[in-house]
């Protein structure tokens, strides 16, 4: 079984470092802009196995071998969190930084939702509340960039047109997505666990 554990400043510092990884180009990725949010005002949690002690819980870069003890569906917990957010937010989006390149055959699959930034330097896989499904969320996880994984749960104002597949995101849309981000998810423990940051009030 899993329990939700509140984490402290070490987790926020780790998240900030993970997000700052998106600054490799002149026009930084969404994750870099997310690192400039007031992260220390938010709340950090993770899911931790109830049968394991918490001595290693802050060793975010270490391998924590959850799978060697009991089968745990930690990713399922995160997918449920994403689905709940999209269900409760009319113009909600789950935005995943992606490993997919524009030349990859999967990019042109009409069942997948990809958008670009900065003349295709960055590609994101998004799931929107307008037409989300658990299959779409699973697809987004499978095409996401890991080490670090960056997922933003956010929303657009009602007067803004929905994001469409293969759209190039404008600077204004990126700013609104970042400013409205309620939840940020990143991977830890060598991909076996996740950190969850929530804006106050969420």
Backbone bond lengths (Angstrom), bond angles and torsions (degrees), N, CA, C in turn:
res aa  C-N    CA-C-N  psi(-1)  N-CA   C-N-CA  omega(-1)  CA-C   N-CA-C  phi
1 X - - - 1.461 - - 1.525 110.60 -
2 X 1.317 114.90 159.97 1.454 121.08 -178.90 1.522 110.43 -118.27
3 X 1.323 114.95 148.71 1.460 120.35 174.22 1.522 108.54 -127.57
4 X 1.318 116.28 149.54 1.456 121.03 176.32 1.529 108.32 -86.39
5 X 1.338 116.40 128.91 1.462 121.86 -176.58 1.520 109.04 -120.10
6 X 1.327 116.15 130.17 1.463 121.35 174.87 1.524 109.42 -75.68
7 X 1.332 116.01 137.04 1.453 121.65 -179.24 1.519 110.06 -118.38
8 X 1.341 115.17 165.92 1.450 120.15 -175.15 1.516 114.39 -110.14
9 X 1.338 115.02 -149.80 1.454 121.54 -172.25 1.514 112.62 -65.15
10 X 1.339 118.04 -30.07 1.470 119.95 178.60 1.531 110.92 -59.48
11 X 1.312 116.42 -39.10 1.462 120.74 179.93 1.524 110.90 -69.02
12 X 1.324 117.31 -39.38 1.466 120.33 178.56 1.520 110.43 -65.93
13 X 1.343 117.29 -40.60 1.462 120.60 177.29 1.531 110.84 -62.58
14 X 1.330 116.40 -39.85 1.469 119.82 178.54 1.527 110.71 -64.66
15 X 1.324 117.01 -43.13 1.461 121.05 178.60 1.525 110.52 -61.72
16 X 1.324 116.98 -43.79 1.464 120.44 179.87 1.520 111.19 -59.12
17 X 1.329 116.93 -44.32 1.464 120.83 178.44 1.525 111.17 -62.85
18 X 1.322 116.69 -41.33 1.467 120.50 179.49 1.523 110.89 -63.05
19 X 1.321 117.15 -41.51 1.458 120.98 -179.11 1.520 111.77 -69.91
20 X 1.314 117.15 -35.37 1.463 120.79 -179.65 1.522 111.90 -66.66
21 X 1.303 117.27 -12.30 1.462 121.44 177.38 1.522 111.71 -62.84
22 X 1.313 117.95 -17.30 1.454 122.15 -177.66 1.512 114.25 -85.90
23 X 1.339 118.53 24.49 1.470 121.12 -175.66 1.518 112.69 -108.01
24 X 1.334 118.52 23.53 1.461 121.43 -171.75 1.526 113.11 -71.35
25 X 1.323 118.57 -23.97 1.456 121.17 -175.58 1.526 110.55 -114.61
26 X 1.326 115.21 168.75 1.461 119.83 -176.97 1.524 111.72 -59.36
27 X 1.336 116.05 -37.67 1.463 120.73 176.13 1.528 107.28 -102.98
28 X 1.329 118.26 100.89 1.467 119.63 -172.55 1.523 112.86 -62.56
29 X 1.328 114.93 160.11 1.458 121.03 178.59 1.518 110.42 -78.19
30 X 1.319 115.12 171.88 1.465 121.04 178.73 1.525 110.89 -55.21
31 X 1.325 117.47 -38.81 1.467 119.61 -176.92 1.523 111.63 -60.58
32 X 1.324 117.11 -38.52 1.467 119.58 179.51 1.520 110.47 -64.40
33 X 1.332 117.02 -42.74 1.464 119.54 177.48 1.530 110.80 -63.67
34 X 1.333 116.69 -36.00 1.462 119.67 177.27 1.523 111.75 -61.85
35 X 1.335 116.75 -32.53 1.473 119.96 -178.94 1.521 111.79 -65.24
36 X 1.330 117.40 -16.58 1.463 121.40 -179.65 1.534 112.61 -91.23
37 X 1.318 116.93 -2.96 1.466 119.39 174.09 1.525 109.85 -68.16
38 X 1.338 118.07 159.06 1.478 120.49 178.11 1.533 110.43 -73.56
39 X 1.331 116.23 70.97 1.467 121.26 -172.36 1.523 112.52 -61.97
40 X 1.326 116.77 -31.04 1.476 119.50 -177.02 1.521 112.33 -70.66
41 X 1.309 116.92 -12.76 1.463 119.54 176.11 1.529 111.42 -84.28
42 X 1.334 116.45 -11.74 1.457 120.00 -177.29 1.518 112.97 -90.17
43 X 1.332 114.99 -174.68 1.464 122.45 -177.67 1.526 108.82 -118.20
44 X 1.339 115.90 134.71 1.467 121.30 -177.91 1.525 109.62 -113.14
45 X 1.337 115.93 134.46 1.458 120.99 176.28 1.527 109.37 -139.06
46 X 1.322 114.80 166.65 1.453 121.79 170.24 1.518 107.77 -146.22
47 X 1.320 116.35 165.22 1.464 121.12 172.13 1.527 107.78 -99.57
48 X 1.332 115.40 130.58 1.462 121.54 -174.58 1.531 109.18 -131.71
49 X 1.329 117.51 137.91 1.470 119.48 179.76 1.533 112.01 -62.65
50 X 1.311 115.72 133.93 1.465 120.18 -177.97 1.521 112.33 -66.26
51 X 1.339 118.07 -23.68 1.469 120.71 -176.71 1.522 112.87 -88.23
52 X 1.347 117.89 0.13 1.465 121.19 -179.41 1.516 110.36 -111.13
53 X 1.352 116.66 141.90 1.463 118.45 175.38 1.529 108.80 -72.94
54 X 1.316 116.05 166.07 1.459 121.25 -172.04 1.520 113.12 -101.01
55 X 1.323 117.88 20.09 1.464 120.77 -178.06 1.525 112.32 -60.39
56 X 1.338 116.51 -32.20 1.467 120.82 -175.42 1.526 113.06 -102.79
57 X 1.300 117.32 12.57 1.465 119.31 -170.24 1.531 112.35 -66.39
58 X 1.335 118.23 -26.76 1.466 120.67 179.50 1.525 113.12 -95.67
59 X 1.327 117.89 6.60 1.471 121.33 177.61 1.534 107.90 -90.76
60 X 1.320 115.00 71.66 1.463 120.27 -168.49 1.523 113.63 -67.67
61 X 1.333 116.57 -24.70 1.466 119.67 -179.97 1.521 113.11 -92.96
62 X 1.303 116.67 3.45 1.458 120.85 -178.49 1.520 110.65 -92.18
63 X 1.328 114.93 161.53 1.464 120.87 174.51 1.521 107.97 -85.43
64 X 1.311 117.10 115.82 1.461 122.02 174.92 1.522 106.54 -107.05
65 X 1.333 115.93 112.09 1.460 120.29 -169.52 1.525 111.69 -85.47
66 X 1.344 115.32 69.37 1.455 120.17 177.22 1.533 110.88 -57.22
67 X 1.334 115.66 -39.06 1.463 119.52 -170.96 1.518 112.80 -71.07
68 X 1.326 118.42 -13.40 1.460 119.98 -178.81 1.525 112.33 -82.76
69 X 1.297 116.33 -10.82 1.458 118.70 -177.83 1.529 111.52 -106.62
70 X 1.290 116.80 -57.99 1.464 120.67 -179.74 1.522 109.26 -144.67
71 X 1.315 116.34 151.35 1.469 120.74 177.90 1.521 108.75 -73.33
72 X 1.333 116.55 120.89 1.449 121.67 -177.40 1.530 109.68 -127.81
73 X 1.313 116.50 136.10 1.452 120.47 -179.82 1.525 109.34 -100.87
74 X 1.342 116.08 69.88 1.455 119.65 -178.70 1.528 110.19 -69.68
75 X 1.328 116.56 -40.88 1.470 118.73 177.71 1.530 110.53 -61.34
76 X 1.315 117.94 -36.11 1.453 120.73 176.96 1.518 112.05 -58.77
77 X 1.335 116.78 -38.34 1.471 120.75 176.89 1.530 110.27 -61.17
78 X 1.335 115.84 -42.74 1.458 119.84 -178.70 1.521 110.73 -68.60
79 X 1.323 116.88 -41.52 1.467 119.42 177.83 1.529 110.82 -61.75
80 X 1.318 117.07 -39.00 1.474 120.41 177.09 1.523 111.34 -63.84
81 X 1.339 116.74 -38.59 1.464 121.41 177.49 1.529 110.17 -61.94
82 X 1.320 116.64 -43.78 1.459 121.04 179.29 1.525 110.22 -63.92
83 X 1.326 117.23 -45.68 1.463 120.97 179.93 1.526 110.97 -60.80
84 X 1.315 116.83 -41.83 1.466 120.73 179.60 1.528 110.52 -63.05
85 X 1.323 116.51 -41.83 1.469 119.67 179.58 1.527 110.73 -62.75
86 X 1.315 116.99 -46.28 1.467 120.33 -179.13 1.526 111.53 -65.29
87 X 1.324 115.88 -34.89 1.467 120.31 178.80 1.533 110.84 -66.54
88 X 1.325 117.66 -32.83 1.465 121.65 -172.93 1.527 113.79 -97.05
89 X 1.339 117.91 -2.75 1.459 120.65 -178.18 1.526 109.31 -127.42
90 X 1.322 115.42 113.45 1.463 121.41 -171.77 1.528 112.35 -56.58
91 X 1.314 117.70 -43.45 1.466 122.13 -179.53 1.525 110.55 -110.61
92 X 1.327 115.10 40.57 1.448 120.23 -175.60 1.523 113.38 -83.59
93 X 1.339 114.89 153.76 1.457 121.99 178.53 1.523 109.73 -140.13
94 X 1.323 115.15 141.66 1.462 121.69 165.37 1.517 105.85 -107.14
95 X 1.324 116.84 117.59 1.464 122.37 -175.42 1.524 108.49 -111.96
96 X 1.328 116.05 118.46 1.462 123.32 -179.43 1.526 109.40 -108.04
97 X 1.327 118.30 128.27 1.460 118.88 168.75 1.528 107.32 -69.42
98 X 1.346 115.87 134.38 1.457 120.52 -167.86 1.520 112.56 -114.41
99 X 1.342 114.67 151.78 1.465 121.95 172.71 1.522 111.64 -88.02
100 X 1.318 117.21 -13.19 1.463 121.79 -175.44 1.530 109.74 -67.45
101 X 1.321 116.08 138.80 1.461 122.43 174.84 1.531 109.00 -101.37
102 X 1.336 116.29 157.64 1.456 119.24 -176.39 1.528 112.01 -62.33
103 X 1.330 118.42 -28.97 1.452 121.34 179.71 1.513 114.46 -79.81
104 X 1.345 117.52 -8.20 1.466 120.42 -179.33 1.527 110.02 -71.81
105 X 1.335 117.73 139.46 1.480 119.79 179.24 1.522 112.84 -55.61
106 X 1.333 117.75 -34.58 1.470 120.53 -176.92 1.527 111.07 -63.88
107 X 1.343 116.73 -27.86 1.468 119.85 -178.34 1.527 111.37 -60.39
108 X 1.323 116.79 -33.28 1.456 121.12 -175.80 1.527 113.16 -93.04
109 X 1.334 116.64 6.36 1.461 120.94 176.73 1.529 108.75 -71.36
110 X 1.314 116.78 119.22 1.464 120.51 -175.00 1.527 112.89 -66.70
111 X 1.336 117.44 -15.11 1.461 119.96 178.66 1.526 111.62 -83.64
112 X 1.323 116.78 -7.59 1.467 121.14 178.98 1.527 108.85 -106.21
113 X 1.313 116.35 148.04 1.461 121.12 -179.46 1.525 109.68 -110.95
114 X 1.325 116.36 103.06 1.460 121.00 176.71 1.517 109.37 -116.43
115 X 1.328 116.04 144.55 1.460 122.27 172.30 1.524 107.26 -133.56
116 X 1.343 115.89 162.95 1.451 120.53 -176.71 1.517 111.10 -122.56
117 X 1.333 114.57 164.59 1.461 122.15 176.50 1.515 108.09 -140.38
118 X 1.321 116.74 143.31 1.457 122.14 172.82 1.523 111.84 57.62
119 X 1.329 116.21 57.94 1.475 122.26 178.89 1.526 112.12 53.02
120 X 1.313 114.89 43.87 1.467 122.99 172.48 1.532 114.12 75.00
121 X 1.348 117.93 12.55 1.469 119.16 174.07 1.521 109.69 -62.63
122 X 1.327 115.91 -40.76 1.459 120.81 179.34 1.524 109.53 -116.24
123 X 1.319 115.44 140.26 1.457 120.88 175.92 1.530 108.35 -124.79
124 X 1.318 116.20 134.91 1.460 122.22 179.35 1.522 109.77 -121.14
125 X 1.315 114.96 145.83 1.459 121.47 172.48 1.524 105.32 -104.25
126 X 1.321 117.18 124.74 1.454 119.02 -177.86 1.522 111.19 -122.42
127 X 1.309 114.29 151.19 1.461 122.38 172.29 1.525 105.71 -125.10
128 X 1.322 117.21 131.75 1.458 119.66 -175.20 1.523 110.68 -117.73
129 X 1.314 115.77 153.15 1.465 120.81 -177.77 1.521 111.51 -65.77
130 X 1.327 116.53 -20.88 1.462 121.64 -179.13 1.529 111.97 -59.70
131 X 1.331 117.24 -35.75 1.473 120.01 -175.66 1.531 111.90 -152.86
132 X 1.319 116.37 39.60 1.471 120.36 -176.45 1.531 111.72 -74.19
133 X 1.336 114.65 159.86 1.461 122.01 172.73 1.524 107.91 -154.50
134 X 1.319 116.13 160.82 1.465 118.51 178.54 1.523 111.70 -64.52
135 X 1.339 116.94 -28.10 1.467 120.21 177.00 1.523 109.92 -67.11
136 X 1.330 117.81 -41.37 1.457 120.94 177.61 1.522 111.55 -62.39
137 X 1.321 116.72 -41.89 1.465 119.91 178.65 1.521 110.49 -63.05
138 X 1.319 116.97 -42.46 1.461 121.33 178.26 1.528 110.98 -63.48
139 X 1.339 117.47 -42.88 1.464 121.30 177.31 1.534 110.47 -59.85
140 X 1.330 116.14 -42.47 1.466 120.02 -178.60 1.524 110.89 -63.06
141 X 1.327 117.02 -42.24 1.469 120.50 176.13 1.520 110.60 -59.42
142 X 1.321 116.85 -41.98 1.462 120.62 -175.06 1.521 113.21 -69.48
143 X 1.335 117.47 -24.52 1.461 120.19 179.88 1.527 112.34 -103.11
144 X 1.321 117.23 6.06 1.460 120.98 -175.44 1.522 111.59 -77.43
145 X 1.331 113.82 154.44 1.464 121.08 171.00 1.531 107.94 -76.37
146 X 1.332 116.59 137.10 1.470 121.32 176.17 1.526 109.94 -116.80
147 X 1.311 114.50 165.43 1.490 122.82 179.29 1.529 111.73 56.20
148 X 1.307 121.29 55.91 1.450 123.94 8.25 1.537 113.51 -102.90
149 X 1.309 114.97 148.96 1.462 122.10 164.00 1.526 107.68 -75.00
150 X 1.322 116.57 136.17 1.464 120.19 174.62 1.523 108.29 -132.22
151 X 1.329 115.67 118.66 1.458 122.31 175.93 1.526 107.81 -126.34
152 X 1.321 116.76 127.00 1.460 121.16 176.06 1.523 109.07 -112.21
153 X 1.320 116.24 127.97 1.466 121.64 173.03 1.519 106.49 -100.50
154 X 1.322 115.57 116.07 1.452 120.50 -169.14 1.520 109.98 -148.09
155 X 1.316 116.28 -175.76 1.471 119.85 -179.03 1.517 109.79 -153.11
156 X 1.323 115.38 160.91 1.452 122.48 175.10 1.520 109.29 -111.43
157 X 1.311 115.64 156.58 1.465 120.15 177.37 1.532 109.77 -63.43
158 X 1.309 116.13 154.16 1.463 120.57 -176.97 1.524 112.71 -63.36
159 X 1.337 117.75 -25.97 1.470 120.17 -178.48 1.529 112.64 -86.27
160 X 1.339 117.98 2.30 1.462 122.07 179.46 1.519 109.13 -96.91
161 X 1.326 116.55 135.78 1.470 120.61 -179.91 1.521 110.22 -64.39
162 X 1.333 117.89 142.66 1.461 120.97 179.13 1.526 111.33 -59.30
163 X 1.316 116.46 148.17 1.458 121.48 173.95 1.520 108.49 -71.53
164 X 1.321 115.61 134.63 1.458 121.28 -178.83 1.527 110.06 -111.24
165 X 1.347 117.61 152.47 1.471 120.42 177.54 1.523 112.00 -55.07
166 X 1.336 115.83 141.88 1.467 125.33 176.43 1.527 112.94 70.59
167 X 1.309 117.00 9.73 1.465 121.12 177.05 1.529 109.55 -73.85
168 X 1.338 117.00 146.93 1.465 120.28 169.12 1.520 107.82 -93.47
169 X 1.317 115.99 123.49 1.454 120.77 -175.72 1.521 110.69 -73.31
170 X 1.315 115.91 131.89 1.463 120.42 176.01 1.530 109.18 -78.14
171 X 1.324 115.68 162.24 1.468 120.03 176.94 1.526 110.50 -59.81
172 X 1.331 116.58 -35.64 1.472 120.53 -179.21 1.534 110.51 -66.39
173 X 1.343 117.20 -41.08 1.465 120.26 179.16 1.516 110.70 -66.62
174 X 1.321 117.27 -42.09 1.465 120.80 178.34 1.516 110.42 -60.98
175 X 1.341 116.60 -43.23 1.467 120.08 179.52 1.517 110.74 -60.98
176 X 1.334 117.19 -43.24 1.463 119.46 -179.14 1.526 111.20 -67.23
177 X 1.338 117.05 -40.47 1.466 120.27 177.65 1.526 110.50 -60.23
178 X 1.318 116.49 -42.72 1.474 120.28 -179.66 1.527 110.56 -68.13
179 X 1.319 116.66 -49.52 1.468 120.80 -176.54 1.526 112.02 -61.54
180 X 1.338 117.54 -29.71 1.465 121.71 -177.18 1.529 113.21 -96.60
181 X 1.317 117.13 7.31 1.464 119.51 -178.39 1.519 110.83 -65.36
182 X 1.320 115.74 127.10 1.466 122.18 179.06 1.519 112.55 -101.23
183 X 1.333 116.73 -30.69 1.467 121.52 -175.12 1.527 108.49 -140.51
184 X 1.334 115.77 137.64 1.468 122.27 173.58 1.526 107.81 -124.41
185 X 1.328 115.79 136.25 1.468 121.84 -179.16 1.521 108.29 -123.64
186 X 1.316 117.12 134.51 1.454 121.62 172.74 1.514 109.35 -139.14
187 X 1.347 116.26 160.07 1.456 120.27 -177.19 1.529 110.98 -92.16
188 X 1.324 115.15 149.78 1.470 122.84 177.87 1.533 108.67 -141.35
189 X 1.345 115.46 176.59 1.468 121.80 177.69 1.532 110.68 55.70
190 X 1.354 114.88 45.33 1.467 121.64 178.64 1.528 111.91 56.27
191 X 1.332 115.35 39.82 1.457 120.38 175.62 1.514 115.61 85.30
192 X 1.325 118.36 2.77 1.465 119.82 -179.04 1.525 113.16 -93.40
193 X 1.337 116.78 -8.29 1.459 119.67 179.86 1.514 111.00 -144.47
194 X 1.338 116.20 -178.81 1.457 121.09 -174.88 1.523 110.49 -141.73
195 X 1.329 115.53 148.04 1.454 122.21 167.10 1.522 108.03 -103.44
196 X 1.330 115.93 142.19 1.462 121.95 -179.11 1.521 108.35 -126.22
197 X 1.329 116.18 115.99 1.460 121.43 175.12 1.520 108.56 -101.60
198 X 1.334 115.89 134.11 1.464 120.56 177.27 1.523 109.85 -125.63
199 X 1.331 114.04 134.37 1.455 120.07 175.64 1.531 108.91 -65.34
200 X 1.335 118.29 147.16 1.465 119.23 178.15 1.526 111.03 -53.47
201 X 1.318 115.17 136.95 1.464 120.83 -178.76 1.510 113.66 95.49
202 X 1.336 117.61 -3.90 1.459 120.99 179.38 1.526 111.03 -109.19
